[in-house]
Amino acid sequence: MDMQLGISVSAVLGIVIVLRLMRRTEPRSRFDEKLSAFLCVAFGVLIAATPWGHAILRLAGIAARATH
């Protein structure tokens, strides 16, 4: 039950992040920038324990080894 809740919260948070990033590029307040950073970090923490998060970590490791 907890995993289903975590996945649905991360899905909603991912949608919110995408919608915020789709806005026009214009000067933003510091609060707006901090909120965006907080949402991205929270999203990363939520997906880290999922199989999708593990796959992203593996791909990032492969990319890091390829560029090293």
HTML snippet that shows the backbone in 3Dmol.js (N, CA, C, O; Angstrom):
<script src="https://3Dmol.org/build/3Dmol-min.js"></script>
<div id="view" style="width:600px;height:400px;position:relative"></div>
<script>
const pdb = `
ATOM      1  N   MET A   1       0.832  -1.191   0.000  1.00  0.00           N
ATOM      2  CA  MET A   1       0.000   0.000   0.000  1.00  0.00           C
ATOM      3  C   MET A   1       0.873   1.249   0.000  1.00  0.00           C
ATOM      4  O   MET A   1       0.568   2.207  -0.711  1.00  0.00           O
ATOM      5  N   ASP A   2       1.948   1.261   0.779  1.00  0.00           N
ATOM      6  CA  ASP A   2       2.809   2.434   0.843  1.00  0.00           C
ATOM      7  C   ASP A   2       3.461   2.722  -0.507  1.00  0.00           C
ATOM      8  O   ASP A   2       3.601   3.883  -0.892  1.00  0.00           O
ATOM      9  N   MET A   3       3.862   1.664  -1.231  1.00  0.00           N
ATOM     10  CA  MET A   3       4.524   1.869  -2.513  1.00  0.00           C
ATOM     11  C   MET A   3       3.557   2.493  -3.517  1.00  0.00           C
ATOM     12  O   MET A   3       3.963   3.362  -4.288  1.00  0.00           O
ATOM     13  N   GLN A   4       2.305   2.079  -3.531  1.00  0.00           N
ATOM     14  CA  GLN A   4       1.333   2.660  -4.447  1.00  0.00           C
ATOM     15  C   GLN A   4       1.148   4.141  -4.150  1.00  0.00           C
ATOM     16  O   GLN A   4       1.047   4.951  -5.072  1.00  0.00           O
ATOM     17  N   LEU A   5       1.105   4.498  -2.884  1.00  0.00           N
ATOM     18  CA  LEU A   5       0.963   5.899  -2.505  1.00  0.00           C
ATOM     19  C   LEU A   5       2.176   6.692  -2.959  1.00  0.00           C
ATOM     20  O   LEU A   5       2.028   7.798  -3.481  1.00  0.00           O
ATOM     21  N   GLY A   6       3.372   6.150  -2.772  1.00  0.00           N
ATOM     22  CA  GLY A   6       4.593   6.825  -3.186  1.00  0.00           C
ATOM     23  C   GLY A   6       4.647   7.030  -4.687  1.00  0.00           C
ATOM     24  O   GLY A   6       5.093   8.078  -5.155  1.00  0.00           O
ATOM     25  N   ILE A   7       4.204   6.054  -5.438  1.00  0.00           N
ATOM     26  CA  ILE A   7       4.247   6.168  -6.891  1.00  0.00           C
ATOM     27  C   ILE A   7       3.244   7.212  -7.366  1.00  0.00           C
ATOM     28  O   ILE A   7       3.569   8.008  -8.247  1.00  0.00           O
ATOM     29  N   SER A   8       2.058   7.233  -6.821  1.00  0.00           N
ATOM     30  CA  SER A   8       1.071   8.208  -7.278  1.00  0.00           C
ATOM     31  C   SER A   8       1.470   9.631  -6.881  1.00  0.00           C
ATOM     32  O   SER A   8       1.225  10.567  -7.641  1.00  0.00           O
ATOM     33  N   VAL A   9       2.067   9.807  -5.730  1.00  0.00           N
ATOM     34  CA  VAL A   9       2.529  11.132  -5.327  1.00  0.00           C
ATOM     35  C   VAL A   9       3.663  11.576  -6.250  1.00  0.00           C
ATOM     36  O   VAL A   9       3.718  12.737  -6.656  1.00  0.00           O
ATOM     37  N   SER A  10       4.565  10.656  -6.580  1.00  0.00           N
ATOM     38  CA  SER A  10       5.670  11.034  -7.461  1.00  0.00           C
ATOM     39  C   SER A  10       5.168  11.334  -8.868  1.00  0.00           C
ATOM     40  O   SER A  10       5.722  12.202  -9.543  1.00  0.00           O
ATOM     41  N   ALA A  11       4.133  10.636  -9.324  1.00  0.00           N
ATOM     42  CA  ALA A  11       3.571  10.919 -10.647  1.00  0.00           C
ATOM     43  C   ALA A  11       2.962  12.323 -10.675  1.00  0.00           C
ATOM     44  O   ALA A  11       3.181  13.075 -11.624  1.00  0.00           O
ATOM     45  N   VAL A  12       2.213  12.669  -9.654  1.00  0.00           N
ATOM     46  CA  VAL A  12       1.607  14.014  -9.581  1.00  0.00           C
ATOM     47  C   VAL A  12       2.697  15.074  -9.485  1.00  0.00           C
ATOM     48  O   VAL A  12       2.616  16.117 -10.133  1.00  0.00           O
ATOM     49  N   LEU A  13       3.709  14.807  -8.679  1.00  0.00           N
ATOM     50  CA  LEU A  13       4.805  15.765  -8.533  1.00  0.00           C
ATOM     51  C   LEU A  13       5.567  15.925  -9.847  1.00  0.00           C
ATOM     52  O   LEU A  13       5.981  17.033 -10.188  1.00  0.00           O
ATOM     53  N   GLY A  14       5.755  14.843 -10.579  1.00  0.00           N
ATOM     54  CA  GLY A  14       6.400  14.921 -11.887  1.00  0.00           C
ATOM     55  C   GLY A  14       5.602  15.773 -12.855  1.00  0.00           C
ATOM     56  O   GLY A  14       6.175  16.561 -13.608  1.00  0.00           O
ATOM     57  N   ILE A  15       4.301  15.625 -12.844  1.00  0.00           N
ATOM     58  CA  ILE A  15       3.442  16.439 -13.714  1.00  0.00           C
ATOM     59  C   ILE A  15       3.530  17.915 -13.333  1.00  0.00           C
ATOM     60  O   ILE A  15       3.593  18.779 -14.207  1.00  0.00           O
ATOM     61  N   VAL A  16       3.535  18.202 -12.046  1.00  0.00           N
ATOM     62  CA  VAL A  16       3.645  19.588 -11.585  1.00  0.00           C
ATOM     63  C   VAL A  16       4.976  20.193 -12.044  1.00  0.00           C
ATOM     64  O   VAL A  16       5.017  21.343 -12.481  1.00  0.00           O
ATOM     65  N   ILE A  17       6.060  19.422 -11.945  1.00  0.00           N
ATOM     66  CA  ILE A  17       7.376  19.910 -12.365  1.00  0.00           C
ATOM     67  C   ILE A  17       7.382  20.201 -13.859  1.00  0.00           C
ATOM     68  O   ILE A  17       7.877  21.244 -14.287  1.00  0.00           O
ATOM     69  N   VAL A  18       6.837  19.290 -14.652  1.00  0.00           N
ATOM     70  CA  VAL A  18       6.792  19.499 -16.106  1.00  0.00           C
ATOM     71  C   VAL A  18       5.976  20.739 -16.444  1.00  0.00           C
ATOM     72  O   VAL A  18       6.379  21.535 -17.293  1.00  0.00           O
ATOM     73  N   LEU A  19       4.838  20.908 -15.789  1.00  0.00           N
ATOM     74  CA  LEU A  19       4.022  22.092 -16.058  1.00  0.00           C
ATOM     75  C   LEU A  19       4.742  23.384 -15.680  1.00  0.00           C
ATOM     76  O   LEU A  19       4.634  24.388 -16.384  1.00  0.00           O
ATOM     77  N   ARG A  20       5.475  23.357 -14.569  1.00  0.00           N
ATOM     78  CA  ARG A  20       6.224  24.551 -14.149  1.00  0.00           C
ATOM     79  C   ARG A  20       7.347  24.858 -15.122  1.00  0.00           C
ATOM     80  O   ARG A  20       7.634  26.026 -15.383  1.00  0.00           O
ATOM     81  N   LEU A  21       7.986  23.832 -15.664  1.00  0.00           N
ATOM     82  CA  LEU A  21       9.092  24.041 -16.594  1.00  0.00           C
ATOM     83  C   LEU A  21       8.615  24.459 -17.981  1.00  0.00           C
ATOM     84  O   LEU A  21       9.389  25.027 -18.752  1.00  0.00           O
ATOM     85  N   MET A  22       7.363  24.190 -18.306  1.00  0.00           N
ATOM     86  CA  MET A  22       6.829  24.556 -19.613  1.00  0.00           C
ATOM     87  C   MET A  22       6.465  26.036 -19.707  1.00  0.00           C
ATOM     88  O   MET A  22       6.207  26.545 -20.797  1.00  0.00           O
ATOM     89  N   ARG A  23       6.444  26.719 -18.577  1.00  0.00           N
ATOM     90  CA  ARG A  23       6.101  28.144 -18.594  1.00  0.00           C
ATOM     91  C   ARG A  23       7.139  28.931 -19.371  1.00  0.00           C
ATOM     92  O   ARG A  23       8.273  28.486 -19.550  1.00  0.00           O
ATOM     93  N   ARG A  24       6.739  30.092 -19.823  1.00  0.00           N
ATOM     94  CA  ARG A  24       7.670  30.952 -20.557  1.00  0.00           C
ATOM     95  C   ARG A  24       8.846  31.333 -19.676  1.00  0.00           C
ATOM     96  O   ARG A  24       8.723  31.459 -18.458  1.00  0.00           O
ATOM     97  N   THR A  25       9.983  31.512 -20.321  1.00  0.00           N
ATOM     98  CA  THR A  25      11.171  31.926 -19.581  1.00  0.00           C
ATOM     99  C   THR A  25      11.088  33.423 -19.350  1.00  0.00           C
ATOM    100  O   THR A  25      11.153  34.217 -20.289  1.00  0.00           O
ATOM    101  N   GLU A  26      10.950  33.784 -18.135  1.00  0.00           N
ATOM    102  CA  GLU A  26      10.888  35.191 -17.753  1.00  0.00           C
ATOM    103  C   GLU A  26      11.502  35.314 -16.375  1.00  0.00           C
ATOM    104  O   GLU A  26      11.665  34.305 -15.688  1.00  0.00           O
ATOM    105  N   PRO A  27      11.843  36.501 -15.956  1.00  0.00           N
ATOM    106  CA  PRO A  27      12.445  36.647 -14.627  1.00  0.00           C
ATOM    107  C   PRO A  27      11.521  36.069 -13.545  1.00  0.00           C
ATOM    108  O   PRO A  27      10.325  36.356 -13.505  1.00  0.00           O
ATOM    109  N   ARG A  28      12.095  35.273 -12.699  1.00  0.00           N
ATOM    110  CA  ARG A  28      11.321  34.643 -11.625  1.00  0.00           C
ATOM    111  C   ARG A  28      11.845  35.105 -10.278  1.00  0.00           C
ATOM    112  O   ARG A  28      12.996  35.519 -10.142  1.00  0.00           O
ATOM    113  N   SER A  29      10.989  35.025  -9.311  1.00  0.00           N
ATOM    114  CA  SER A  29      11.395  35.438  -7.961  1.00  0.00           C
ATOM    115  C   SER A  29      12.273  34.351  -7.344  1.00  0.00           C
ATOM    116  O   SER A  29      12.303  33.213  -7.811  1.00  0.00           O
ATOM    117  N   ARG A  30      12.972  34.722  -6.305  1.00  0.00           N
ATOM    118  CA  ARG A  30      13.807  33.747  -5.597  1.00  0.00           C
ATOM    119  C   ARG A  30      12.944  32.642  -5.004  1.00  0.00           C
ATOM    120  O   ARG A  30      13.335  31.475  -5.000  1.00  0.00           O
ATOM    121  N   PHE A  31      11.774  33.011  -4.507  1.00  0.00           N
ATOM    122  CA  PHE A  31      10.875  32.008  -3.944  1.00  0.00           C
ATOM    123  C   PHE A  31      10.474  31.000  -5.010  1.00  0.00           C
ATOM    124  O   PHE A  31      10.422  29.801  -4.736  1.00  0.00           O
ATOM    125  N   ASP A  32      10.191  31.465  -6.219  1.00  0.00           N
ATOM    126  CA  ASP A  32       9.803  30.583  -7.309  1.00  0.00           C
ATOM    127  C   ASP A  32      10.940  29.623  -7.657  1.00  0.00           C
ATOM    128  O   ASP A  32      10.701  28.439  -7.895  1.00  0.00           O
ATOM    129  N   GLU A  33      12.164  30.125  -7.688  1.00  0.00           N
ATOM    130  CA  GLU A  33      13.319  29.269  -7.965  1.00  0.00           C
ATOM    131  C   GLU A  33      13.526  28.248  -6.854  1.00  0.00           C
ATOM    132  O   GLU A  33      13.819  27.085  -7.129  1.00  0.00           O
ATOM    133  N   LYS A  34      13.377  28.672  -5.602  1.00  0.00           N
ATOM    134  CA  LYS A  34      13.548  27.756  -4.477  1.00  0.00           C
ATOM    135  C   LYS A  34      12.461  26.687  -4.474  1.00  0.00           C
ATOM    136  O   LYS A  34      12.731  25.525  -4.169  1.00  0.00           O
ATOM    137  N   LEU A  35      11.236  27.075  -4.813  1.00  0.00           N
ATOM    138  CA  LEU A  35      10.144  26.114  -4.878  1.00  0.00           C
ATOM    139  C   LEU A  35      10.405  25.067  -5.963  1.00  0.00           C
ATOM    140  O   LEU A  35      10.178  23.876  -5.751  1.00  0.00           O
ATOM    141  N   SER A  36      10.878  25.515  -7.114  1.00  0.00           N
ATOM    142  CA  SER A  36      11.197  24.575  -8.200  1.00  0.00           C
ATOM    143  C   SER A  36      12.294  23.607  -7.774  1.00  0.00           C
ATOM    144  O   SER A  36      12.195  22.407  -8.030  1.00  0.00           O
ATOM    145  N   ALA A  37      13.330  24.114  -7.131  1.00  0.00           N
ATOM    146  CA  ALA A  37      14.423  23.259  -6.663  1.00  0.00           C
ATOM    147  C   ALA A  37      13.918  22.260  -5.627  1.00  0.00           C
ATOM    148  O   ALA A  37      14.283  21.085  -5.671  1.00  0.00           O
ATOM    149  N   PHE A  38      13.087  22.716  -4.699  1.00  0.00           N
ATOM    150  CA  PHE A  38      12.536  21.827  -3.677  1.00  0.00           C
ATOM    151  C   PHE A  38      11.688  20.723  -4.300  1.00  0.00           C
ATOM    152  O   PHE A  38      11.792  19.561  -3.907  1.00  0.00           O
ATOM    153  N   LEU A  39      10.845  21.083  -5.274  1.00  0.00           N
ATOM    154  CA  LEU A  39       9.997  20.087  -5.934  1.00  0.00           C
ATOM    155  C   LEU A  39      10.833  19.042  -6.667  1.00  0.00           C
ATOM    156  O   LEU A  39      10.508  17.855  -6.638  1.00  0.00           O
ATOM    157  N   CYS A  40      11.901  19.473  -7.317  1.00  0.00           N
ATOM    158  CA  CYS A  40      12.767  18.530  -8.034  1.00  0.00           C
ATOM    159  C   CYS A  40      13.488  17.592  -7.072  1.00  0.00           C
ATOM    160  O   CYS A  40      13.611  16.399  -7.350  1.00  0.00           O
ATOM    161  N   VAL A  41      13.961  18.112  -5.957  1.00  0.00           N
ATOM    162  CA  VAL A  41      14.621  17.263  -4.964  1.00  0.00           C
ATOM    163  C   VAL A  41      13.625  16.280  -4.354  1.00  0.00           C
ATOM    164  O   VAL A  41      13.946  15.104  -4.184  1.00  0.00           O
ATOM    165  N   ALA A  42      12.440  16.739  -4.030  1.00  0.00           N
ATOM    166  CA  ALA A  42      11.415  15.853  -3.473  1.00  0.00           C
ATOM    167  C   ALA A  42      11.052  14.759  -4.472  1.00  0.00           C
ATOM    168  O   ALA A  42      10.867  13.605  -4.087  1.00  0.00           O
ATOM    169  N   PHE A  43      10.949  15.110  -5.742  1.00  0.00           N
ATOM    170  CA  PHE A  43      10.658  14.127  -6.785  1.00  0.00           C
ATOM    171  C   PHE A  43      11.772  13.085  -6.862  1.00  0.00           C
ATOM    172  O   PHE A  43      11.504  11.889  -6.971  1.00  0.00           O
ATOM    173  N   GLY A  44      13.009  13.540  -6.804  1.00  0.00           N
ATOM    174  CA  GLY A  44      14.145  12.616  -6.834  1.00  0.00           C
ATOM    175  C   GLY A  44      14.136  11.658  -5.659  1.00  0.00           C
ATOM    176  O   GLY A  44      14.425  10.473  -5.825  1.00  0.00           O
ATOM    177  N   VAL A  45      13.812  12.149  -4.485  1.00  0.00           N
ATOM    178  CA  VAL A  45      13.758  11.296  -3.298  1.00  0.00           C
ATOM    179  C   VAL A  45      12.632  10.267  -3.427  1.00  0.00           C
ATOM    180  O   VAL A  45      12.796   9.113  -3.030  1.00  0.00           O
ATOM    181  N   LEU A  46      11.500  10.680  -3.976  1.00  0.00           N
ATOM    182  CA  LEU A  46      10.369   9.756  -4.106  1.00  0.00           C
ATOM    183  C   LEU A  46      10.626   8.654  -5.126  1.00  0.00           C
ATOM    184  O   LEU A  46      10.211   7.516  -4.909  1.00  0.00           O
ATOM    185  N   ILE A  47      11.298   8.960  -6.232  1.00  0.00           N
ATOM    186  CA  ILE A  47      11.500   7.923  -7.243  1.00  0.00           C
ATOM    187  C   ILE A  47      12.754   7.098  -6.995  1.00  0.00           C
ATOM    188  O   ILE A  47      12.956   6.084  -7.663  1.00  0.00           O
ATOM    189  N   ALA A  48      13.597   7.502  -6.057  1.00  0.00           N
ATOM    190  CA  ALA A  48      14.850   6.788  -5.817  1.00  0.00           C
ATOM    191  C   ALA A  48      14.621   5.338  -5.413  1.00  0.00           C
ATOM    192  O   ALA A  48      15.426   4.475  -5.766  1.00  0.00           O
ATOM    193  N   ALA A  49      13.571   5.051  -4.699  1.00  0.00           N
ATOM    194  CA  ALA A  49      13.332   3.690  -4.203  1.00  0.00           C
ATOM    195  C   ALA A  49      12.542   2.830  -5.187  1.00  0.00           C
ATOM    196  O   ALA A  49      12.322   1.648  -4.920  1.00  0.00           O
ATOM    197  N   THR A  50      12.119   3.380  -6.296  1.00  0.00           N
ATOM    198  CA  THR A  50      11.318   2.625  -7.257  1.00  0.00           C
ATOM    199  C   THR A  50      12.224   1.964  -8.292  1.00  0.00           C
ATOM    200  O   THR A  50      13.367   2.387  -8.462  1.00  0.00           O
ATOM    201  N   PRO A  51      11.740   0.941  -8.982  1.00  0.00           N
ATOM    202  CA  PRO A  51      12.540   0.312 -10.049  1.00  0.00           C
ATOM    203  C   PRO A  51      12.935   1.320 -11.134  1.00  0.00           C
ATOM    204  O   PRO A  51      14.023   1.230 -11.702  1.00  0.00           O
ATOM    205  N   TRP A  52      12.058   2.268 -11.416  1.00  0.00           N
ATOM    206  CA  TRP A  52      12.359   3.294 -12.403  1.00  0.00           C
ATOM    207  C   TRP A  52      13.526   4.159 -11.937  1.00  0.00           C
ATOM    208  O   TRP A  52      14.395   4.520 -12.731  1.00  0.00           O
ATOM    209  N   GLY A  53      13.541   4.484 -10.669  1.00  0.00           N
ATOM    210  CA  GLY A  53      14.645   5.254 -10.103  1.00  0.00           C
ATOM    211  C   GLY A  53      15.951   4.498 -10.155  1.00  0.00           C
ATOM    212  O   GLY A  53      16.998   5.086 -10.428  1.00  0.00           O
ATOM    213  N   HIS A  54      15.906   3.179  -9.894  1.00  0.00           N
ATOM    214  CA  HIS A  54      17.109   2.353  -9.980  1.00  0.00           C
ATOM    215  C   HIS A  54      17.624   2.291 -11.417  1.00  0.00           C
ATOM    216  O   HIS A  54      18.833   2.302 -11.646  1.00  0.00           O
ATOM    217  N   ALA A  55      16.712   2.226 -12.382  1.00  0.00           N
ATOM    218  CA  ALA A  55      17.110   2.196 -13.791  1.00  0.00           C
ATOM    219  C   ALA A  55      17.798   3.509 -14.183  1.00  0.00           C
ATOM    220  O   ALA A  55      18.794   3.496 -14.905  1.00  0.00           O
ATOM    221  N   ILE A  56      17.272   4.628 -13.714  1.00  0.00           N
ATOM    222  CA  ILE A  56      17.895   5.924 -13.998  1.00  0.00           C
ATOM    223  C   ILE A  56      19.285   5.986 -13.380  1.00  0.00           C
ATOM    224  O   ILE A  56      20.217   6.499 -13.999  1.00  0.00           O
ATOM    225  N   LEU A  57      19.431   5.466 -12.161  1.00  0.00           N
ATOM    226  CA  LEU A  57      20.731   5.450 -11.501  1.00  0.00           C
ATOM    227  C   LEU A  57      21.725   4.605 -12.286  1.00  0.00           C
ATOM    228  O   LEU A  57      22.878   5.003 -12.456  1.00  0.00           O
ATOM    229  N   ARG A  58      21.287   3.431 -12.770  1.00  0.00           N
ATOM    230  CA  ARG A  58      22.170   2.578 -13.577  1.00  0.00           C
ATOM    231  C   ARG A  58      22.593   3.291 -14.857  1.00  0.00           C
ATOM    232  O   ARG A  58      23.765   3.248 -15.229  1.00  0.00           O
ATOM    233  N   LEU A  59      21.648   3.949 -15.536  1.00  0.00           N
ATOM    234  CA  LEU A  59      21.973   4.671 -16.775  1.00  0.00           C
ATOM    235  C   LEU A  59      22.943   5.819 -16.509  1.00  0.00           C
ATOM    236  O   LEU A  59      23.848   6.070 -17.305  1.00  0.00           O
ATOM    237  N   ALA A  60      22.755   6.511 -15.396  1.00  0.00           N
ATOM    238  CA  ALA A  60      23.669   7.605 -15.050  1.00  0.00           C
ATOM    239  C   ALA A  60      25.064   7.046 -14.763  1.00  0.00           C
ATOM    240  O   ALA A  60      26.066   7.664 -15.123  1.00  0.00           O
ATOM    241  N   GLY A  61      25.130   5.889 -14.124  1.00  0.00           N
ATOM    242  CA  GLY A  61      26.444   5.245 -13.859  1.00  0.00           C
ATOM    243  C   GLY A  61      27.132   4.833 -15.139  1.00  0.00           C
ATOM    244  O   GLY A  61      28.343   5.007 -15.278  1.00  0.00           O
ATOM    245  N   ILE A  62      26.370   4.285 -16.087  1.00  0.00           N
ATOM    246  CA  ILE A  62      26.937   3.893 -17.374  1.00  0.00           C
ATOM    247  C   ILE A  62      27.453   5.127 -18.122  1.00  0.00           C
ATOM    248  O   ILE A  62      28.541   5.102 -18.696  1.00  0.00           O
ATOM    249  N   ALA A  63      26.670   6.193 -18.110  1.00  0.00           N
ATOM    250  CA  ALA A  63      27.083   7.431 -18.777  1.00  0.00           C
ATOM    251  C   ALA A  63      28.337   8.006 -18.119  1.00  0.00           C
ATOM    252  O   ALA A  63      29.226   8.510 -18.806  1.00  0.00           O
ATOM    253  N   ALA A  64      28.406   7.931 -16.796  1.00  0.00           N
ATOM    254  CA  ALA A  64      29.575   8.463 -16.087  1.00  0.00           C
ATOM    255  C   ALA A  64      30.825   7.650 -16.418  1.00  0.00           C
ATOM    256  O   ALA A  64      31.901   8.216 -16.610  1.00  0.00           O
ATOM    257  N   ARG A  65      30.686   6.326 -16.485  1.00  0.00           N
ATOM    258  CA  ARG A  65      31.830   5.473 -16.833  1.00  0.00           C
ATOM    259  C   ARG A  65      32.270   5.691 -18.275  1.00  0.00           C
ATOM    260  O   ARG A  65      33.460   5.623 -18.583  1.00  0.00           O
ATOM    261  N   ALA A  66      31.309   5.952 -19.157  1.00  0.00           N
ATOM    262  CA  ALA A  66      31.631   6.159 -20.570  1.00  0.00           C
ATOM    263  C   ALA A  66      32.388   7.460 -20.801  1.00  0.00           C
ATOM    264  O   ALA A  66      33.211   7.550 -21.713  1.00  0.00           O
ATOM    265  N   THR A  67      32.117   8.454 -19.989  1.00  0.00           N
ATOM    266  CA  THR A  67      32.779   9.748 -20.164  1.00  0.00           C
ATOM    267  C   THR A  67      34.050   9.869 -19.350  1.00  0.00           C
ATOM    268  O   THR A  67      34.774  10.856 -19.481  1.00  0.00           O
ATOM    269  N   HIS A  68      34.335   8.887 -18.513  1.00  0.00           N
ATOM    270  CA  HIS A  68      35.524   8.958 -17.650  1.00  0.00           C
ATOM    271  C   HIS A  68      36.732   8.503 -18.357  1.00  0.00           C
ATOM    272  O   HIS A  68      37.820   8.496 -17.780  1.00  0.00           O
TER     273      HIS A  68
END
`;
const viewer = $3Dmol.createViewer("view");
viewer.addModel(pdb, "pdb");
viewer.setStyle({}, {cartoon: {color: "spectrum"}});
viewer.zoomTo();
viewer.render();
</script>
